[in-house]
């Protein structure tokens, strides 16, 4: 006599359930198939996603190889036409990489050593943030004058990403670990906002990546830990990288998750930085152990 297990399956409508009987010997096969089905449903439940996603992340339009001293490129930002600003993780230095000459054309030492994980240019100012939450600002025309901005974050949050939303004029701060800050309890990974005109931090996150939602639709083994964040210059969509399990999550301008892409390890060994040019071209940087990091360019299709 064959033993059976009873399993509840979610149909693609996401609001109906079907109880089916599965032979016990087929339980593992069924479990794998079920996870694959959930992954398919997940891309649908995260809204309009795949059919309108504008970038082919399997086929970069350009690959740039960085100098060896930039093997740990930990952050990326638009600097000016055909130029990107970046950090090298353990140093308080900004490097400006020219995409046409494929060379570093400018360097600024604005702080001593430290675990720097985010950089963003907004107007004439460069903002850089450490994993412990310390935020720094300096004017590109006044090198040597650096201001520290107090934040509600600490080492437990493990800040990993810094971006700018030009539509609301907020800096976006992505936390790799705890989303909680004083007085705020977050069940998941959080992205907070710092309103530049008033220099005030929002008390609640602008975006939350819910642990229970990820577990429900792609399984408990899937981990998403933000490593970088950027905002599309025209659509307002928020792009969030995770180097853990190499993935990209996109939020719509109104804060709803709409697309999840897994990233190919051969192209994205350790995705750590993301930035857009004003025309919408997407750039993603990778740390590469033992050699120079890489920057991949993707043109909107």
Secondary structure, 3 states (H helix, E strand, C coil): CCCEEEEEEECCCCCCEEEEEEEHHHHHHHHHHHHHHHHHHHHHHCCCHHHHCCCCCCCCCEEEECCHHHCCCCEEEEEECCEEEEECCCEEEEEEEECCCCEEEEEEEEEEECCEEEEEEECCEEEEEECCCCEEEEECCCCCCEEEECCCCCCCCCEEEEEEECCCCEEEEEECCCCCECCECCCEEEEEEEECCCCEECCCCCEEEEHHHHHHHHCCCCCCCEEEEEECCCCCCEEEEECCCCEEEEECCCCCEEEEEECCCCCCCCEEEEEECCCCCEEEEECCCCCCCEEEEECCC
